[in-house]
Amino acid sequence: MRYPRNIKIFRGGVDAAPFAGLFFATVLFLVLLYSHVFFPGVPIVLSDAEGAPEIGERTVAVRKDGTVRFLGESMDLAGLQAALREGGQRGDLPKRVVMENEAGSDEGLQKRVEDLLKEAGLSIKVPGTRLELPADAGFTGAANPVVVVGLNLNGQIFFQHQLIQRAALQRRLAEMVERGGGNMTLLLQADRKVPWEEIVGLSEVARKAGITQVRLGTRPPL
């Protein structure tokens, strides 16, 4: 049995118009989706990866042995003056330093160091302090006017929310006693871990200023 064979092989040309239309339609969709659609944000061109900048130590401290620690190095007063002069010429001095003097260091040396730093154009920041008072029943009050002095664990003295030296504190207390015209009570808010000789030293400062009564600040027990 023979089947009729009327199918002929196509040997004509291929019309490229449909393929071209599909190609241009695809390109049009890509252009509309990625070039004309607004994406929120700001474009940022990232540079090559670099290491994080190293921030050196930015503290100044006067030690009990008479040396000064400046930006991680120990030196004397003349060395500090030279380091400030050389750093100012190079332009690599920090704009602000933290003053962290060691307890018991020479107050006169501290003042000279502060003056050198200010002359070099550096601002001085006193580190914040948190006093942990000893636990007791609390301050019972006083009949006389009360003046408050703080003493942190580093031996730094605070009066009227400012760091102060002992000699200046004695003068300020004497002026307040003179203006008050009578007895005053010093409320000493000292950290519970402060050495006892530091408290005795401040009590002696108060006595020389004309204050005869000193009380220790405490916090209520937990």
C-alpha positions in Angstrom: 0.0 0.0 0.0 1.4 3.4 -0.9 0.6 6.6 0.8 0.3 9.8 -1.2 3.4 12.0 -0.8 2.5 15.5 -1.5 4.7 17.2 1.1 7.7 19.0 -0.3 10.8 20.2 1.4 10.8 23.9 2.0 13.7 25.4 0.1 12.7 29.1 0.2 14.2 32.1 2.2 13.5 32.7 5.9 11.8 36.0 6.8 14.0 37.7 9.5 11.4 40.4 10.4 9.8 38.4 13.3 13.2 37.6 14.8 14.3 41.2 14.5 11.1 42.4 16.1 11.6 40.1 19.0 15.2 41.2 19.5 14.3 44.9 19.5 11.4 44.2 21.9 13.8 42.5 24.3 16.2 45.4 24.1 13.4 47.9 24.7 12.3 46.1 27.9 15.9 46.1 29.2 16.3 49.8 28.6 13.0 50.7 30.3 13.7 48.5 33.3 17.3 49.5 34.0 17.9 52.9 32.6 14.7 54.9 33.1 13.5 53.5 36.4 14.4 55.6 39.4 16.0 53.7 42.3 15.9 55.6 45.7 19.3 56.5 47.2 22.5 58.2 46.4 25.1 56.6 44.1 28.4 56.0 45.8 31.6 55.1 44.0 33.7 53.1 46.3 37.5 53.4 46.2 40.0 50.7 46.7 39.9 49.0 50.0 42.2 50.6 52.6 43.0 49.7 56.1 41.4 51.5 59.0 43.3 54.6 60.2 45.3 54.0 63.3 44.4 56.3 66.2 47.2 56.7 68.7 46.9 57.3 72.4 45.7 60.9 73.1 46.3 61.2 76.8 48.6 63.3 78.9 49.4 62.3 82.4 51.7 63.6 85.1 53.3 60.8 87.2 54.3 60.8 90.8 57.9 60.3 89.8 57.9 63.7 88.0 57.7 62.3 84.4 55.0 63.2 81.9 53.4 60.6 79.7 52.4 62.3 76.4 50.8 60.4 73.5 52.1 57.1 74.8 55.7 58.2 75.6 57.3 59.1 78.9 59.4 62.3 79.1 60.3 65.2 81.3 59.0 68.7 81.1 61.7 69.8 78.6 61.0 66.7 76.5 57.3 67.6 76.4 58.0 71.1 75.3 60.2 69.8 72.5 57.6 67.2 71.4 54.9 69.9 71.3 57.1 72.2 69.2 58.1 69.4 66.8 54.5 68.2 66.5 53.3 71.7 65.8 55.8 72.1 63.0 54.8 68.8 61.5 51.1 69.5 62.0 50.3 66.1 63.5 49.3 67.1 67.0 45.8 66.1 68.1 43.3 69.0 68.6 42.3 67.7 72.0 44.0 65.5 74.7 42.6 63.9 77.8 44.3 64.9 81.1 44.7 61.9 83.3 47.1 62.8 86.1 48.3 60.2 88.5 47.1 60.5 92.1 49.7 62.2 94.3 51.6 63.8 91.4 53.0 67.3 91.8 50.3 69.9 91.4 52.8 72.6 90.2 54.0 70.3 87.5 50.4 69.6 86.4 49.8 73.3 86.1 53.0 73.8 84.0 52.0 70.9 81.7 48.5 72.4 81.2 50.0 75.7 80.3 52.3 74.1 77.7 49.4 72.3 76.2 47.3 75.4 75.9 50.2 77.4 74.4 50.5 74.7 71.7 46.9 75.1 70.8 45.6 71.9 72.3 42.3 71.8 74.2 42.3 69.8 77.4 39.5 67.4 78.3 39.0 66.2 81.8 37.8 62.6 81.8 34.4 62.0 83.2 34.2 60.5 86.6 31.7 58.3 88.4 31.8 58.2 92.2 30.8 55.0 93.9 29.9 56.3 97.4 30.1 53.9 100.4 26.8 52.5 101.6 25.4 53.9 104.8 22.2 55.3 106.2 22.8 58.5 104.2 23.6 62.1 104.9 21.6 63.3 107.9 21.9 67.0 107.0 23.6 69.9 108.7 22.5 73.2 110.3 25.3 75.1 108.6 25.6 76.0 104.9 26.9 73.0 103.0 29.6 73.0 100.3 30.1 69.8 98.2 33.5 68.6 97.0 34.0 65.4 95.0 37.0 63.1 95.0 37.3 60.3 92.5 39.4 57.1 92.5 42.2 58.8 90.6 42.6 61.4 93.3 41.1 64.2 91.2 39.2 66.9 93.1 35.9 68.4 91.7 34.4 71.6 93.0 31.3 73.1 91.4 31.5 70.6 88.5 35.0 71.5 87.6 38.4 69.9 88.2 40.4 71.9 90.7 43.8 71.7 92.4 44.1 71.6 96.2 45.7 75.0 96.5 42.9 76.6 94.4 40.3 74.7 96.4 41.6 76.0 99.6 41.4 79.6 98.3 37.8 79.1 97.0 36.7 77.6 100.3 38.3 80.4 102.3 36.4 82.9 100.1 33.1 81.2 100.6 33.7 81.1 104.4 34.5 84.8 104.4 31.4 85.6 102.3 29.2 83.4 104.5 30.4 85.1 107.7 30.1 81.9 109.7 30.6 78.2 110.0 30.2 75.9 107.0 30.1 72.2 106.5 32.1 70.4 103.9 30.3 67.4 102.3 33.0 65.3 100.9 31.7 62.9 98.2 34.7 60.5 98.0 34.7 57.2 96.1 34.6 54.3 98.5 38.0 53.0 97.2 39.9 56.3 97.7 42.8 55.8 100.1 42.1 57.2 103.6 45.1 59.6 103.4 43.5 61.4 100.5 40.4 62.1 102.6 42.5 63.2 105.5 44.4 65.6 103.1 41.2 67.2 101.9 40.0 67.5 105.5 43.2 69.4 106.3 42.5 71.7 103.3 39.1 72.4 104.6 40.5 73.2 108.1 43.0 75.6 106.7 40.2 77.3 104.8 38.2 77.9 108.0 35.8 74.9 107.8 35.5 73.0 111.1 33.0 70.3 110.1 33.5 67.7 107.4 31.0 65.0 106.6 31.4 62.1 104.2 28.7 61.6 101.5 27.1 58.1 101.4 24.4 56.3 99.5 21.5 54.3 101.0 22.3 50.6 101.4 20.8 48.3 98.8 
